[in-house]
Amino acid sequence: EGLITGHRPPPTDNSPSAYLRMRCPLCFGGPGQQTEGEPDFIVCLDACFTQKRAHNPRQGSLHDPINPTTSVFLSEEELTRMETHVETLRPSRQSKAAPGNTQPVDKCEEGMRVPASVLDGCNDTFTAADEKRTKPSTRFFADTGLMALLCRHDRVLWLCNMTSSGEKQHYALALIAKLLEHLPSRSTLGVLYDVACQLERSCRKFNLLSEDVLSRISFAVSVFHAYGHQWPCQLVYHPRKRQGFGLSDGEGCERLWSALKFLISVLRVSGFHQRLFVLDNQVRHLDARLLFKYGEWLHTKWSTCRQRMSKARGAVVVSRKTTADLHAAWLEQVQYQTRPLPRTFQSQSDAELTRLLALENTVKQHREDVRALERWLVSDSPGDSVDIATQLTIARDTLSRSSETLRRRIASLGTPARIEFSRLKGDIYLQARMEALAVKTRIRDRLRQRKFEMSRVVERPYRESSKENNLSSNIETSMKKREPAIKRLVVRYNSLCCDLERMIAERKAPSGSIAPARLIPDSIWQLDVDDDIWQDVGLAEASGAPPDWLSNDAVRSGIRSALEIARCEEEERRLILERRRIQEWFSEEWKAVNEACNNHSESLLRVLLFLLLRRRDELTMLYAEWEPKVRTITCTISKPWGPTSDDI
């Protein structure tokens, strides 16, 4: 490698470092620039808590020589430096002000496009899911997991060794900072991360990264974990909705953890340096395998992109709207659905009003029970009068308690909420609509919990112990037991939708009311970003004529297709650029190897010349594998690959 390096062109100020060019030629092999508004480079982050190491197993530290190979791991000094930086800027939990009784004004924090209430909801969802996971204890494990930074072609850029019991933000920030050191000073970066919204929020709130750096980074959530985020957050952070990410999914880390899972049991009892050595070697093996498949990767992505674009264009034609109109409707939808909530009882009070309406119905039922028993006593119907009198006493007592509870709760409401409750009591349509929204919200929460539980089964270790097998079996059993309850909620929701449709048809609903879409029971389980489960069409308070993006099914479908076209066009531009980069990288590498072979001195050891010739043969094999598969991709470079027919 040292002999070849001297014949490579020196890096310029506008090109990535030699290290990155070596890590992934597709991402960093050439100086090509992306279109304005699209990140120059896209990476993904994720943590894995199954790749852990026990404390000093069998005196392993006594037979643990230092890793002699080039490593992709960040040093402990780099991690400690970032941890200190974060702890210095971020206040401790004890110093945070206790929340008051008044509800804070909901707003978009500085630099954020999503309201604080939505970000709090995302944080609560992932915190609750994380609490249900079995975290590695620092008492038993010296190393609790790994965090990886990968490019969009699944090549490992860096790894960091985690020693905390949770997924701390300083690990992700250390990896991002390391990457920025190797990139041109004005290059832009797209980062896909499970909780990207929380990472960006912390960076902006506590100045963990400078404003100059943040202006060059676009955050997005990985596709697989997008279901855990609130719908307004998905509108902004989902890579299929956010400009610049093309068809990148951010799941390269999941594929890496799958490729490394066979090492879990071995590395659990290894020494510290032995563990790093084994992981580094496995990463090198994966590098070689992925490098050979670059041509196939580009060909597959190009073909898939063209097919998806063709299908999406057909759907836009069916909508009978222009792409410009659909994008304008999309921007209007995002602006409306990501607006901060007004400082009223709207968010929390909706649930309270729903409970009050249910309690009101309960009081009515109790009152009817009392009247029925009173009618029974004064009638000539046969029966034990003593028993009926006893039941009447119990019924009156129950009515008294429920009425008193209702009175206290109504008295505790503020004036706006009390007015709203009085309005709801006399409006059957609004009652049904509010109940439908509550039921749908409950369905979403249940489905989120179910999918988080499913991830625990999918991510279980390679070699499971009997305890882990039993845990997975219990999770699967409990999930199946809860499915009927979710299906009953869907049936209840669809029944309420029928009632709302009937009242709209009978003109018993406010003018301009829209009937909510029913849920298809078999299609609710995936929680895809475009599923109807996320849309509360017809369930929210509205004034005036509803916009097309809310009421027109053709426009809603057209918006999805227009966004698909935009992402496919971004993907095409990136694939064309990557095809250019790989040819430029190969041409330079081929030239450097040949110059090193031809200009070697007489004293050059035969073994070194042999290694150069072997490297030349490896490049020839790569050319034979890559070149035929990238011919279908638009070529924007006139420079030849390098090898001739005689070389092949």
VENRAHU-V162243 format. One record per residue. N is the residue number from 1. SS is DSSP state (hx for helix, st for strand, lp for the rest). PHI is phi as a letter, one per 20 degrees, with the letter a starting at -180 (NA if undefined). Layout:
# VENRAHU-V162243
N;SS;PHI / N;SS;PHI
This chain:
# VENRAHU-V162243
1;lp;NA / 2;hx;f / 3;hx;f / 4;hx;f / 5;hx;g / 6;lp;f / 7;lp;d / 8;lp;e / 9;lp;f / 10;lp;f / 11;lp;f / 12;lp;d / 13;lp;f / 14;lp;d / 15;lp;c / 16;lp;f / 17;lp;f / 18;hx;f / 19;hx;f / 20;hx;f / 21;hx;f / 22;hx;f / 23;hx;f / 24;lp;b / 25;hx;f / 26;hx;f / 27;hx;e / 28;hx;c / 29;lp;f / 30;lp;b / 31;lp;e / 32;lp;g / 33;lp;d / 34;lp;e / 35;lp;f / 36;lp;g / 37;lp;n / 38;lp;d / 39;lp;f / 40;lp;f / 41;st;c / 42;st;c / 43;st;c / 44;st;c / 45;st;c / 46;st;a / 47;st;d / 48;st;c / 49;lp;d / 50;lp;e / 51;lp;e / 52;lp;d / 53;st;c / 54;st;f / 55;lp;f / 56;lp;k / 57;hx;f / 58;hx;l / 59;hx;l / 60;hx;f / 61;hx;f / 62;hx;f / 63;hx;c / 64;lp;c / 65;lp;f / 66;lp;f / 67;lp;f / 68;lp;e / 69;lp;e / 70;lp;f / 71;lp;d / 72;lp;e / 73;st;e / 74;lp;f / 75;lp;f / 76;hx;f / 77;hx;f / 78;hx;f / 79;hx;f / 80;hx;f / 81;hx;f / 82;hx;f / 83;hx;f / 84;hx;f / 85;hx;f / 86;hx;f / 87;hx;f / 88;hx;f / 89;hx;e / 90;lp;e / 91;lp;f / 92;lp;f / 93;hx;f / 94;hx;f / 95;hx;e / 96;lp;f / 97;lp;f / 98;lp;f / 99;lp;f / 100;lp;e / 101;lp;f / 102;lp;e / 103;lp;f / 104;lp;f / 105;lp;f / 106;lp;f / 107;lp;b / 108;st;e / 109;lp;f / 110;lp;g / 111;lp;n / 112;lp;e / 113;lp;d / 114;lp;c / 115;st;f / 116;hx;f / 117;hx;f / 118;hx;f / 119;hx;f / 120;hx;f / 121;hx;f / 122;hx;f / 123;hx;f / 124;hx;f / 125;hx;f / 126;hx;f / 127;hx;f / 128;hx;f / 129;hx;f / 130;hx;f / 131;hx;f / 132;lp;e / 133;lp;e / 134;lp;e / 135;lp;e / 136;lp;f / 137;lp;e / 138;lp;f / 139;lp;f / 140;lp;d / 141;st;c / 142;st;f / 143;st;d / 144;lp;e / 145;st;r / 146;st;c / 147;st;c / 148;st;c / 149;st;d / 150;st;c / 151;st;e / 152;lp;f / 153;lp;d / 154;lp;m / 155;lp;e / 156;st;f / 157;st;e / 158;st;b / 159;st;c / 160;st;c / 161;st;e / 162;st;e / 163;lp;c / 164;lp;e / 165;lp;e / 166;lp;c / 167;lp;e / 168;lp;f / 169;hx;f / 170;hx;f / 171;hx;f / 172;hx;f / 173;hx;f / 174;hx;f / 175;hx;f / 176;hx;f / 177;hx;f / 178;hx;f / 179;hx;f / 180;hx;f / 181;hx;f / 182;lp;e / 183;lp;d / 184;lp;g / 185;lp;f / 186;lp;d / 187;lp;f / 188;lp;d / 189;st;c / 190;st;d / 191;st;d / 192;st;d / 193;lp;b / 194;lp;g / 195;lp;d / 196;hx;f / 197;hx;f / 198;hx;f / 199;hx;f / 200;hx;f / 201;hx;f / 202;hx;f / 203;hx;f / 204;hx;f / 205;hx;f / 206;hx;d / 207;lp;l / 208;lp;f / 209;lp;c / 210;lp;f / 211;hx;f / 212;hx;f / 213;hx;f / 214;hx;f / 215;lp;f / 216;lp;d / 217;st;d / 218;st;d / 219;st;e / 220;st;b / 221;st;e / 222;lp;f / 223;hx;f / 224;hx;f / 225;hx;d / 226;hx;f / 227;hx;f / 228;hx;f / 229;lp;e / 230;lp;f / 231;hx;g / 232;hx;g / 233;hx;f / 234;hx;f / 235;hx;g / 236;hx;e / 237;hx;d / 238;st;f / 239;lp;f / 240;lp;e / 241;lp;d / 242;lp;e / 243;lp;f / 244;lp;o / 245;lp;e / 246;lp;l / 247;lp;d / 248;lp;f / 249;lp;d / 250;lp;m / 251;lp;d / 252;hx;f / 253;hx;f / 254;hx;f / 255;hx;f / 256;hx;f / 257;hx;f / 258;hx;f / 259;hx;f / 260;hx;e / 261;hx;f / 262;hx;f / 263;hx;e / 264;hx;g / 265;hx;f / 266;hx;f / 267;hx;f / 268;lp;f / 269;lp;d / 270;lp;e / 271;lp;f / 272;hx;f / 273;hx;f / 274;hx;f / 275;hx;f / 276;hx;f / 277;hx;f / 278;hx;f / 279;hx;f / 280;hx;f / 281;hx;f / 282;hx;f / 283;hx;f / 284;hx;f / 285;hx;f / 286;hx;f / 287;hx;g / 288;hx;f / 289;hx;f / 290;hx;f / 291;hx;g / 292;hx;f / 293;lp;e / 294;hx;g / 295;hx;f / 296;hx;f / 297;hx;f / 298;hx;f / 299;hx;f / 300;hx;f / 301;hx;f / 302;hx;f / 303;hx;f / 304;hx;f / 305;hx;f / 306;hx;f / 307;hx;f / 308;hx;f / 309;hx;f / 310;hx;f / 311;hx;f / 312;hx;f / 313;hx;f / 314;hx;f / 315;hx;f / 316;hx;f / 317;hx;f / 318;hx;f / 319;hx;f / 320;lp;m / 321;lp;c / 322;lp;f / 323;hx;f / 324;hx;f / 325;hx;f / 326;hx;f / 327;hx;f / 328;hx;f / 329;hx;f / 330;hx;f / 331;hx;f / 332;hx;f / 333;hx;f / 334;hx;f / 335;hx;f / 336;hx;f / 337;hx;e / 338;lp;d / 339;lp;f / 340;lp;f / 341;lp;f / 342;lp;f / 343;lp;e / 344;lp;c / 345;lp;e / 346;hx;g / 347;hx;f / 348;hx;f / 349;hx;f / 350;hx;g / 351;hx;f / 352;hx;f / 353;hx;f / 354;hx;f / 355;hx;f / 356;hx;f / 357;hx;f / 358;hx;f / 359;hx;f / 360;hx;f / 361;hx;f / 362;hx;f / 363;hx;f / 364;hx;f / 365;hx;f / 366;hx;f / 367;hx;f / 368;hx;f / 369;hx;f / 370;hx;f / 371;hx;f / 372;hx;f / 373;hx;f / 374;hx;f / 375;hx;f / 376;hx;f / 377;hx;f / 378;hx;e / 379;lp;e / 380;lp;e / 381;lp;f / 382;lp;f / 383;lp;q / 384;lp;f / 385;hx;f / 386;hx;f / 387;hx;f / 388;hx;f / 389;hx;f / 390;hx;f / 391;hx;f / 392;hx;f / 393;hx;f / 394;hx;f / 395;hx;f / 396;hx;f / 397;hx;f / 398;hx;f / 399;hx;f / 400;hx;f / 401;hx;f / 402;hx;f / 403;hx;f / 404;hx;f / 405;hx;f / 406;hx;f / 407;hx;f / 408;hx;f / 409;hx;f / 410;hx;f / 411;hx;f / 412;hx;f / 413;lp;f / 414;lp;f / 415;hx;f / 416;hx;f / 417;hx;f / 418;hx;f / 419;hx;f / 420;hx;f / 421;hx;f / 422;hx;f / 423;hx;f / 424;hx;f / 425;hx;g / 426;lp;e / 427;lp;c / 428;hx;f / 429;hx;f / 430;hx;f / 431;hx;f / 432;hx;f / 433;hx;f / 434;hx;f / 435;hx;f / 436;hx;f / 437;hx;f / 438;hx;f / 439;hx;f / 440;hx;f / 441;hx;f / 442;hx;f / 443;hx;f / 444;hx;f / 445;hx;f / 446;hx;f / 447;hx;f / 448;hx;f / 449;hx;g / 450;hx;f / 451;hx;f / 452;hx;f / 453;hx;f / 454;hx;f / 455;hx;f / 456;hx;f / 457;hx;f / 458;hx;f / 459;lp;e / 460;lp;f / 461;lp;f / 462;lp;f / 463;lp;d / 464;lp;e / 465;lp;e / 466;hx;f / 467;hx;f / 468;hx;f / 469;hx;f / 470;hx;f / 471;hx;f / 472;hx;f / 473;hx;f / 474;hx;f / 475;hx;f / 476;hx;f / 477;hx;f / 478;hx;f / 479;hx;f / 480;hx;f / 481;hx;f / 482;hx;e / 483;hx;g / 484;hx;g / 485;hx;f / 486;hx;f / 487;hx;f / 488;hx;f / 489;hx;f / 490;hx;f / 491;hx;f / 492;hx;f / 493;hx;f / 494;hx;f / 495;hx;f / 496;hx;f / 497;hx;f / 498;hx;f / 499;hx;f / 500;hx;f / 501;hx;f / 502;hx;f / 503;hx;f / 504;hx;f / 505;hx;f / 506;lp;e / 507;lp;m / 508;lp;e / 509;lp;d / 510;lp;g / 511;lp;f / 512;lp;n / 513;lp;f / 514;lp;d / 515;lp;f / 516;lp;f / 517;lp;f / 518;lp;f / 519;lp;e / 520;lp;e / 521;hx;g / 522;hx;f / 523;hx;d / 524;lp;e / 525;lp;f / 526;lp;f / 527;lp;l / 528;lp;f / 529;lp;f / 530;lp;d / 531;lp;f / 532;hx;f / 533;hx;f / 534;hx;e / 535;lp;e / 536;lp;d / 537;lp;f / 538;lp;n / 539;lp;d / 540;lp;d / 541;lp;f / 542;lp;b / 543;lp;c / 544;lp;m / 545;lp;f / 546;lp;f / 547;lp;f / 548;hx;f / 549;hx;f / 550;hx;e / 551;hx;d / 552;lp;d / 553;hx;f / 554;hx;f / 555;hx;f / 556;hx;f / 557;hx;f / 558;hx;f / 559;hx;f / 560;hx;g / 561;hx;f / 562;hx;f / 563;hx;f / 564;hx;f / 565;hx;f / 566;hx;f / 567;hx;f / 568;hx;f / 569;hx;f / 570;hx;f / 571;hx;f / 572;hx;f / 573;hx;f / 574;hx;f / 575;hx;f / 576;hx;f / 577;hx;f / 578;hx;f / 579;hx;f / 580;hx;f / 581;hx;f / 582;hx;f / 583;hx;f / 584;hx;f / 585;hx;f / 586;hx;f / 587;hx;f / 588;hx;f / 589;hx;f / 590;hx;f / 591;hx;f / 592;hx;f / 593;hx;f / 594;hx;f / 595;hx;f / 596;hx;f / 597;hx;f / 598;hx;f / 599;lp;d / 600;lp;f / 601;lp;e / 602;lp;f / 603;lp;e / 604;lp;f / 605;lp;f / 606;hx;g / 607;hx;f / 608;hx;f / 609;hx;f / 610;hx;f / 611;hx;f / 612;hx;f / 613;hx;f / 614;hx;f / 615;hx;f / 616;hx;f / 617;hx;f / 618;hx;f / 619;hx;f / 620;hx;f / 621;hx;f / 622;hx;f / 623;hx;f / 624;hx;f / 625;hx;e / 626;hx;f / 627;hx;g / 628;hx;f / 629;hx;e / 630;lp;d / 631;lp;f / 632;lp;f / 633;lp;e / 634;lp;g / 635;lp;d / 636;lp;d / 637;lp;c / 638;lp;e / 639;lp;f / 640;lp;f / 641;lp;f / 642;lp;p / 643;lp;f / 644;lp;e / 645;lp;f / 646;lp;f / 647;lp;f / 648;lp;f
